[in-house]
Amino acid sequence: MLFPIVPLCADELMPRLTSSLPRCLTDLLTSAESDDRLTESFWEIDMTRRESINPDVVYSREEAAELLGVSLSTVKRLIAAGQLEASRPASIRRIFIRGSSILRMLDETLIETPKTK
């Protein structure tokens, strides 16, 4: 059975989109201010949700990906390239990554900013 697609005007669509969002994002979406403020606020909110990397904790590949804000396949590539140290004990399928290894990789791949005169 096919259902007809009924176009909604913005006045009908916005309440549906914003009903499940946090109040701060709802206010931004419904305000008449620029898109820059929305993008800026999105990143501020996203970054505050991330945990800090503890050098003494052992993480899974999935947890490392979440901490870094990258995909699991990116973490796998970093390990394969030797940029991120990981351990796999004999007869265990899981891969372990120390927090100190993540922090070392971040320090070693730091992008130098050009110095202005």
DSSP file (Angstrom, degrees, kcal/mol; ACC not computed):
  #  RESIDUE AA STRUCTURE BP1 BP2  ACC     N-H-->O    O-->H-N    N-H-->O    O-->H-N    TCO  KAPPA ALPHA  PHI   PSI    X-CA   Y-CA   Z-CA
    1    1 A M              0   0    0      0, 0.0     2,-0.4     0, 0.0     0, 0.0   0.000 360.0 360.0 360.0 129.8    0.0    0.0    0.0
    2    2 A L        -     0   0    0      0, 0.0     0, 0.0     0, 0.0     0, 0.0  -0.775 360.0-146.5 -98.5 140.9    1.4    3.4   -1.0
    3    3 A F        -     0   0    0     -2,-0.4     2,-0.1     1,-0.0     0, 0.0  -0.869  24.2-112.0-105.3 139.6    0.8    6.5    1.1
    4    4 A P        -     0   0    0      0, 0.0     2,-0.7     0, 0.0    -1,-0.0  -0.409  25.3-124.9 -69.5 145.0    0.4    9.8   -0.6
    5    5 A I        -     0   0    0     -2,-0.1     0, 0.0     2,-0.0     0, 0.0  -0.816  26.0-164.2 -90.5 119.2    3.2   12.4    0.0
    6    6 A V        -     0   0    0     -2,-0.7     2,-0.1     0, 0.0     0, 0.0  -0.913  15.5-132.5-107.9 116.4    1.6   15.5    1.3
    7    7 A P        -     0   0    0      0, 0.0     2,-0.4     0, 0.0    -2,-0.0  -0.424  20.6-149.6 -67.4 140.6    3.8   18.6    1.2
    8    8 A L        -     0   0    0     -2,-0.1     2,-0.1     2,-0.0     0, 0.0  -0.879   9.9-126.9-110.5 142.8    3.9   20.5    4.4
    9    9 A C    >>  -     0   0    0     -2,-0.4     4,-2.2     1,-0.1     3,-1.1  -0.449  34.3-103.1 -79.5 164.3    4.4   24.2    4.7
   10   10 A A  H 3> S+     0   0    0      1,-0.3     4,-2.4     2,-0.2    -1,-0.1   0.828 120.3  60.3 -58.1 -35.0    7.2   25.5    7.0
   11   11 A D  H 34 S+     0   0    0      1,-0.2    -1,-0.3     2,-0.2    -3,-0.0   0.813 112.5  38.4 -65.5 -29.2    4.6   26.5    9.7
   12   12 A E  H <> S+     0   0    0     -3,-1.1     4,-0.7     2,-0.1    -2,-0.2   0.811 117.4  49.7 -87.0 -33.5    3.5   22.8    9.9
   13   13 A L  H  X S+     0   0    0     -4,-2.2     4,-2.1     1,-0.2     3,-0.4   0.898  99.4  62.4 -75.9 -41.9    6.9   21.2    9.5
   14   14 A M  H  X S+     0   0    0     -4,-2.4     4,-2.6     1,-0.2     5,-0.2   0.888 101.2  50.9 -57.5 -45.9    8.9   23.2   12.1
   15   15 A P  H  > S+     0   0    0      0, 0.0     4,-1.0     0, 0.0    -1,-0.2   0.879 111.4  50.0 -61.1 -33.7    6.9   22.1   15.2
   16   16 A R  H  < S+     0   0    0     -4,-0.7     4,-0.3    -3,-0.4    -2,-0.2   0.897 113.7  44.8 -69.0 -39.4    7.3   18.4   14.1
   17   17 A L  H  < S+     0   0    0     -4,-2.1     3,-0.5     1,-0.2    -1,-0.2   0.881 117.8  42.7 -70.3 -38.6   11.0   18.8   13.6
   18   18 A T  H >< S+     0   0    0     -4,-2.6     3,-1.0    -5,-0.2    -1,-0.2   0.547  88.5  88.1 -89.5  -6.9   11.6   20.7   16.9
   19   19 A S  T 3< S+     0   0    0     -4,-1.0    -1,-0.2     1,-0.2    -2,-0.1   0.814  97.0  37.2 -64.1 -29.2    9.4   18.7   19.2
   20   20 A S  T 3  S+     0   0    0     -3,-0.5    -1,-0.2    -4,-0.3    -2,-0.1   0.385  99.2  97.1-103.7   4.1   12.2   16.2   20.0
   21   21 A L  S <  S-     0   0    0     -3,-1.0    -3,-0.0     1,-0.1     5,-0.0  -0.576  84.0 -94.4 -91.5 155.6   15.1   18.6   20.1
   22   22 A P    >>  -     0   0    0      0, 0.0     4,-2.3     0, 0.0     3,-0.6  -0.297  40.2-109.4 -61.2 153.8   16.5   20.2   23.2
   23   23 A R  H 3> S+     0   0    0      1,-0.2     4,-2.6     2,-0.2     5,-0.2   0.855 116.0  57.3 -55.5 -40.8   15.1   23.7   24.0
   24   24 A C  H 3> S+     0   0    0      1,-0.2     4,-1.5     2,-0.2    -1,-0.2   0.888 111.1  42.7 -63.0 -38.2   18.4   25.5   23.1
   25   25 A L  H <> S+     0   0    0     -3,-0.6     4,-2.7     2,-0.2    -1,-0.2   0.867 111.4  55.2 -74.4 -35.8   18.3   24.0   19.6
   26   26 A T  H  X S+     0   0    0     -4,-2.3     4,-2.1     1,-0.2    -2,-0.2   0.923 107.6  49.9 -60.8 -43.9   14.6   24.6   19.2
   27   27 A D  H  X S+     0   0    0     -4,-2.6     4,-1.0     1,-0.2    -1,-0.2   0.894 111.8  48.5 -61.5 -40.1   15.1   28.3   20.0
   28   28 A L  H  < S+     0   0    0     -4,-1.5     3,-0.4    -5,-0.2     5,-0.2   0.915 111.5  48.9 -67.0 -42.3   17.9   28.5   17.4
   29   29 A L  H  < S+     0   0    0     -4,-2.7    -1,-0.2     1,-0.2    -2,-0.2   0.858 115.8  42.9 -66.3 -34.8   15.9   26.8   14.7
   30   30 A T  H  < S+     0   0    0     -4,-2.1    -1,-0.2    -5,-0.2    -2,-0.2   0.569  96.9  93.1 -91.2  -8.0   12.8   29.0   15.2
   31   31 A S  S  < S-     0   0    0     -4,-1.0    -3,-0.0    -3,-0.4    -4,-0.0  -0.405  77.6-128.1 -81.3 163.9   14.7   32.3   15.6
   32   32 A A        +     0   0    0     -2,-0.1    -1,-0.1     0, 0.0    -4,-0.1   0.208  69.3 119.6 -94.4  14.6   15.3   34.5   12.7
   33   33 A E  S    S-     0   0    0     -5,-0.2     5,-0.0     1,-0.2    -2,-0.0  -0.237  71.0 -75.1 -80.6 172.7   19.0   34.8   13.3
   34   34 A S     >  -     0   0    0      1,-0.1     4,-0.9     3,-0.0     3,-0.5  -0.083  32.1-117.0 -69.1 162.3   21.8   33.7   10.9
   35   35 A D  H  > S+     0   0    0      1,-0.2     4,-2.5     2,-0.2     5,-0.2   0.745 109.5  70.7 -67.5 -25.1   22.8   30.1   10.1
   36   36 A D  H  > S+     0   0    0      1,-0.2     4,-2.7     2,-0.2    -1,-0.2   0.904  96.5  50.3 -60.0 -41.5   26.3   30.9   11.5
   37   37 A R  H  > S+     0   0    0     -3,-0.5     4,-2.5     2,-0.2    -1,-0.2   0.891 110.0  50.4 -65.4 -38.9   24.9   31.0   15.0
   38   38 A L  H  X S+     0   0    0     -4,-0.9     4,-2.2     2,-0.2    -2,-0.2   0.940 113.4  44.7 -64.1 -47.5   23.2   27.7   14.5
   39   39 A T  H  X S+     0   0    0     -4,-2.5     4,-2.0     2,-0.2    -2,-0.2   0.923 114.1  50.0 -62.6 -44.9   26.4   26.0   13.2
   40   40 A E  H  X S+     0   0    0     -4,-2.7     4,-1.9    -5,-0.2    -2,-0.2   0.924 112.6  46.2 -59.5 -47.2   28.4   27.6   16.0
   41   41 A S  H  X S+     0   0    0     -4,-2.5     4,-2.5     1,-0.2    -1,-0.2   0.856 107.6  58.0 -67.2 -35.4   26.0   26.4   18.7
   42   42 A F  H  X S+     0   0    0     -4,-2.2     4,-2.7     1,-0.2    -1,-0.2   0.942 109.0  44.7 -59.1 -47.7   25.8   22.9   17.2
   43   43 A W  H  X S+     0   0    0     -4,-2.0     4,-2.6     2,-0.2    -1,-0.2   0.875 111.3  53.3 -67.4 -36.6   29.6   22.4   17.6
   44   44 A E  H  X S+     0   0    0     -4,-1.9     4,-1.4     2,-0.2    -1,-0.2   0.933 113.3  43.4 -62.1 -44.4   29.6   23.9   21.1
   45   45 A I  H  X S+     0   0    0     -4,-2.5     4,-0.8     2,-0.2    -2,-0.2   0.917 114.6  50.0 -66.7 -43.6   26.9   21.5   22.2
   46   46 A D  H >X S+     0   0    0     -4,-2.7     3,-0.7     1,-0.2     4,-0.5   0.906 110.6  49.3 -62.9 -43.2   28.6   18.5   20.4
   47   47 A M  H >< S+     0   0    0     -4,-2.6     3,-0.7     1,-0.2    -1,-0.2   0.810 104.4  58.6 -69.7 -29.7   32.0   19.2   21.9
   48   48 A T  H 3< S+     0   0    0     -4,-1.4    -1,-0.2     1,-0.2    -2,-0.2   0.714  99.6  59.4 -73.5 -17.9   30.7   19.5   25.4
   49   49 A R  H << S+     0   0    0     -4,-0.8    -1,-0.2    -3,-0.7    -2,-0.2   0.687  85.1  96.6 -82.5 -18.1   29.3   15.9   25.3
   50   50 A R  S << S-     0   0    0     -3,-0.7     2,-0.2    -4,-0.5    17,-0.1  -0.479  73.2-128.3 -76.2 141.7   32.6   14.3   24.6
   51   51 A E        -     0   0    0     -2,-0.2     2,-0.2     1,-0.1    -1,-0.1  -0.491  26.4-107.4 -80.3 155.6   34.5   12.8   27.4
   52   52 A S        -     0   0    0     -2,-0.2     2,-0.6     1,-0.1    -1,-0.1  -0.529  37.4-106.0 -79.0 155.7   38.1   13.8   28.0
   53   53 A I        -     0   0    0     -2,-0.2    -1,-0.1    14,-0.1     3,-0.0  -0.740  29.2-151.8 -88.4 119.5   40.7   11.1   27.2
   54   54 A N    >   -     0   0    0     -2,-0.6     3,-1.6     1,-0.1    45,-0.3  -0.811   5.3-150.3 -92.5 120.8   42.2    9.6   30.3
   55   55 A P  T 3  S+     0   0    0      0, 0.0    45,-1.4     0, 0.0    44,-0.2   0.733  94.9  54.1 -64.7 -20.6   45.7    8.3   29.7
   56   56 A D  T 3  S+     0   0    0     43,-0.2     2,-0.3    42,-0.1    42,-0.0   0.422  91.8  90.7 -93.6   1.3   45.3    5.5   32.3
   57   57 A V    <   -     0   0    0     -3,-1.6    42,-2.6    40,-0.0     2,-0.5  -0.732  69.2-136.5-100.4 146.8   42.2    4.0   30.8
   58   58 A V  E     -A   98   0A   0     -2,-0.3     2,-0.3    40,-0.2    40,-0.2  -0.899  26.1-166.1-102.2 128.0   42.1    1.2   28.2
   59   59 A Y  E     -A   97   0A   0     38,-3.7    38,-2.8    -2,-0.5     2,-0.1  -0.783  17.6-125.5-113.6 153.6   39.6    1.8   25.4
   60   60 A S     >  -     0   0    0     -2,-0.3     4,-2.4    36,-0.2     5,-0.2  -0.414  38.5-102.9 -81.5 170.5   38.1   -0.4   22.7
   61   61 A R  H  > S+     0   0    0     34,-0.5     4,-2.4     1,-0.2     5,-0.2   0.898 124.4  51.8 -61.8 -39.1   38.3    0.7   19.1
   62   62 A E  H  > S+     0   0    0      2,-0.2     4,-2.1     1,-0.2    -1,-0.2   0.910 110.4  47.2 -64.2 -43.0   34.7    1.8   19.2
   63   63 A E  H  > S+     0   0    0      2,-0.2     4,-2.6     1,-0.2    -1,-0.2   0.894 111.5  51.2 -66.4 -39.5   35.2    3.9   22.3
   64   64 A A  H  X S+     0   0    0     -4,-2.4     4,-2.3     2,-0.2    -2,-0.2   0.907 109.3  51.1 -63.1 -41.3   38.4    5.4   20.8
   65   65 A A  H  X>S+     0   0    0     -4,-2.4     5,-2.2     1,-0.2     4,-1.3   0.918 111.3  47.7 -61.7 -43.2   36.4    6.3   17.7
   66   66 A E  H  <5S+     0   0    0     -4,-2.1     3,-0.2     2,-0.2    -2,-0.2   0.918 111.4  50.1 -64.6 -43.7   33.7    8.0   19.8
   67   67 A L  H  <5S+     0   0    0     -4,-2.6    -1,-0.2     1,-0.2    -2,-0.2   0.884 116.1  42.0 -61.6 -39.0   36.2    9.9   21.8
   68   68 A L  H  <5S-     0   0    0     -4,-2.3    -1,-0.2    -5,-0.2    -2,-0.2   0.633 108.2-124.0 -83.8 -14.2   38.0   11.2   18.7
   69   69 A G  T  <5S+     0   0    0     -4,-1.3     2,-0.2     1,-0.3    -3,-0.2   0.833  72.2 114.7  73.6  32.3   34.8   11.9   16.8
   70   70 A V      < -     0   0    0     -5,-2.2    -1,-0.3    -6,-0.2    -2,-0.1  -0.746  69.9 -88.9-125.4 173.9   35.7    9.7   13.9
   71   71 A S     >  -     0   0    0     -2,-0.2     4,-1.6     1,-0.1     3,-0.3  -0.378  33.9-113.2 -80.9 163.0   34.4    6.5   12.4
   72   72 A L  H  > S+     0   0    0      1,-0.2     4,-2.3     2,-0.2     5,-0.2   0.877 118.1  56.9 -61.2 -38.9   35.5    3.0   13.5
   73   73 A S  H  > S+     0   0    0      1,-0.2     4,-2.0     2,-0.2    -1,-0.2   0.837 103.3  54.1 -65.5 -30.9   37.1    2.5   10.0
   74   74 A T  H  > S+     0   0    0     -3,-0.3     4,-2.4     2,-0.2    -1,-0.2   0.911 108.2  48.9 -66.8 -42.0   39.3    5.6   10.6
   75   75 A V  H  X S+     0   0    0     -4,-1.6     4,-2.1     2,-0.2    -2,-0.2   0.908 110.3  51.8 -62.9 -41.3   40.5    4.2   13.9
   76   76 A K  H  X S+     0   0    0     -4,-2.3     4,-2.5     1,-0.2    -1,-0.2   0.900 110.2  48.7 -61.5 -40.7   41.3    0.9   12.1
   77   77 A R  H  X S+     0   0    0     -4,-2.0     4,-2.3     2,-0.2     6,-0.2   0.892 109.1  52.6 -66.3 -39.8   43.3    2.8    9.4
   78   78 A L  H  <>S+     0   0    0     -4,-2.4     5,-1.8     2,-0.2     6,-1.5   0.889 112.1  46.2 -62.9 -38.7   45.2    4.7   12.1
   79   79 A I  H ><5S+     0   0    0     -4,-2.1     3,-1.2     4,-0.2    -2,-0.2   0.932 112.6  49.3 -67.8 -46.5   46.1    1.4   13.8
   80   80 A A  H 3<5S+     0   0    0     -4,-2.5    -2,-0.2     1,-0.3    -1,-0.2   0.842 110.1  51.8 -62.6 -33.9   47.1   -0.2   10.5
   81   81 A A  T 3<5S-     0   0    0     -4,-2.3    -1,-0.3    -5,-0.2    -2,-0.2   0.545 114.2-118.3 -80.5  -6.6   49.3    2.9    9.6
   82   82 A G  T < 5S+     0   0    0     -3,-1.2    -3,-0.2    -4,-0.4    -2,-0.1   0.566  85.2 114.9  81.6   8.1   51.1    2.6   12.9
   83   83 A Q  S   <S+     0   0    0     -5,-1.8     2,-0.5    -6,-0.2    -4,-0.2   0.754  76.0  43.8 -80.8 -24.3   49.9    6.1   14.0
   84   84 A L  S    S-     0   0    0     -6,-1.5     2,-0.3    -9,-0.1    -2,-0.2  -0.978  83.5-137.2-125.7 119.5   47.8    4.7   16.9
   85   85 A E        +     0   0    0     -2,-0.5     2,-0.3    16,-0.2    13,-0.3  -0.544  29.2 172.7 -76.9 136.7   49.2    1.9   19.1
   86   86 A A        -     0   0    0     -2,-0.3     2,-0.4    11,-0.1    11,-0.2  -0.961  20.2-140.8-140.7 157.8   46.9   -0.9   20.0
   87   87 A S  B     -B   96   0B   0      9,-3.1     9,-3.3    -2,-0.3    -2,-0.0  -0.942  12.2-176.9-122.7 143.1   47.2   -4.3   21.7
   88   88 A R        -     0   0    0     -2,-0.4     7,-0.1     7,-0.2     3,-0.1  -0.841  22.0-145.8-136.0 100.0   45.7   -7.7   21.0
   89   89 A P    >   -     0   0    0      0, 0.0     3,-1.7     0, 0.0    -2,-0.0  -0.242  38.8 -80.9 -61.4 153.5   46.5  -10.3   23.6
   90   90 A A  T 3  S+     0   0    0      1,-0.3     3,-0.1     3,-0.0     0, 0.0  -0.254 113.7  10.3 -57.0 140.1   46.9  -13.9   22.3
   91   91 A S  T 3  S+     0   0    0      1,-0.2     2,-0.4    -3,-0.1    -1,-0.3   0.603 104.5 107.6  64.0  17.6   43.7  -15.8   21.8
   92   92 A I    <   -     0   0    0     -3,-1.7    -1,-0.2     1,-0.1     0, 0.0  -0.987  54.4-159.6-123.0 133.3   41.5  -12.7   22.3
   93   93 A R        +     0   0    0     -2,-0.4    -1,-0.1    -3,-0.1    -2,-0.0   0.761  64.3  96.7 -80.5 -25.0   39.7  -11.0   19.4
   94   94 A R        -     0   0    0      1,-0.1     2,-0.4   -34,-0.0    -2,-0.1  -0.319  65.1-142.9 -70.1 147.9   39.3   -7.7   21.1
   95   95 A I        -     0   0    0     -7,-0.1   -34,-0.5     2,-0.0     2,-0.4  -0.930  12.9-154.0-111.6 135.2   41.7   -4.9   20.5
   96   96 A F  B     -B   87   0B   0     -9,-3.3    -9,-3.1    -2,-0.4     2,-0.4  -0.882   7.6-168.2-113.8 140.8   42.7   -2.5   23.3
   97   97 A I  E     -A   59   0A   0    -38,-2.8   -38,-3.7    -2,-0.4     2,-0.2  -0.989  17.4-136.2-129.5 122.7   43.9    1.0   23.0
   98   98 A R  E  >  -A   58   0A   0     -2,-0.4     4,-1.6   -13,-0.3     3,-0.5  -0.502  16.4-128.8 -74.8 145.3   45.5    2.9   25.9
   99   99 A G  H  > S+     0   0    0    -42,-2.6     4,-2.5   -45,-0.3     5,-0.2   0.864 111.5  58.9 -58.7 -36.2   44.4    6.5   26.5
  100  100 A S  H  > S+     0   0    0    -45,-1.4     4,-2.3   -43,-0.2    -1,-0.2   0.841 102.3  54.0 -63.0 -32.9   48.0    7.5   26.5
  101  101 A S  H  > S+     0   0    0     -3,-0.5     4,-2.3     2,-0.2    -1,-0.2   0.895 108.7  48.3 -67.3 -40.3   48.4    6.0   23.0
  102  102 A I  H  X S+     0   0    0     -4,-1.6     4,-2.1     2,-0.2    -2,-0.2   0.938 113.3  46.9 -64.1 -46.8   45.5    8.2   21.8
  103  103 A L  H  X S+     0   0    0     -4,-2.5     4,-2.2     1,-0.2    -2,-0.2   0.882 111.3  51.7 -64.3 -38.6   47.0   11.3   23.4
  104  104 A R  H  X S+     0   0    0     -4,-2.3     4,-2.7     2,-0.2    -1,-0.2   0.915 108.9  50.9 -63.4 -43.0   50.5   10.5   22.0
  105  105 A M  H  X S+     0   0    0     -4,-2.3     4,-1.5     1,-0.2    -2,-0.2   0.909 110.1  49.9 -60.9 -41.5   49.0   10.2   18.5
  106  106 A L  H  < S+     0   0    0     -4,-2.1    -1,-0.2     1,-0.2    -2,-0.2   0.893 112.7  46.7 -64.7 -39.4   47.3   13.5   18.8
  107  107 A D  H >< S+     0   0    0     -4,-2.2     3,-1.1     1,-0.2    -2,-0.2   0.901 112.3  49.7 -67.8 -41.0   50.5   15.2   20.0
  108  108 A E  H 3< S+     0   0    0     -4,-2.7    -1,-0.2     1,-0.2    -2,-0.2   0.751 114.2  44.4 -71.5 -24.0   52.6   13.6   17.2
  109  109 A T  T 3< S+     0   0    0     -4,-1.5    -1,-0.2    -5,-0.2    -2,-0.2   0.118  80.9 144.6-107.3  20.7   50.2   14.7   14.5
  110  110 A L    <   -     0   0    0     -3,-1.1     2,-0.6     1,-0.1    -3,-0.1  -0.373  48.7-130.1 -61.9 132.1   49.7   18.2   15.8
  111  111 A I        -     0   0    0     -2,-0.1     2,-0.3     1,-0.0    -1,-0.1  -0.754  18.6-134.3 -87.2 122.6   49.2   20.7   13.0
  112  112 A E        -     0   0    0     -2,-0.6     3,-0.0     1,-0.0    -1,-0.0  -0.603  16.0-135.1 -77.5 132.8   51.5   23.7   13.4
  113  113 A T        -     0   0    0     -2,-0.3     2,-0.1     1,-0.1    -1,-0.0  -0.684  27.8-103.9 -86.5 141.6   49.8   27.0   12.8
  114  114 A P        -     0   0    0      0, 0.0     2,-0.4     0, 0.0    -1,-0.1  -0.399  35.9-121.1 -65.1 138.4   51.6   29.6   10.7
  115  115 A K        -     0   0    0     -2,-0.1     2,-0.3     2,-0.0    -3,-0.0  -0.660  22.7-145.0 -83.5 131.0   53.2   32.3   12.7
  116  116 A T              0   0    0     -2,-0.4    -1,-0.0     1,-0.1     0, 0.0  -0.719 360.0 360.0 -95.5 147.2   52.1   35.8   11.9
  117  117 A K              0   0    0     -2,-0.3    -1,-0.1     0, 0.0    -2,-0.0   0.428 360.0 360.0 -97.6 360.0   54.4   38.7   12.1
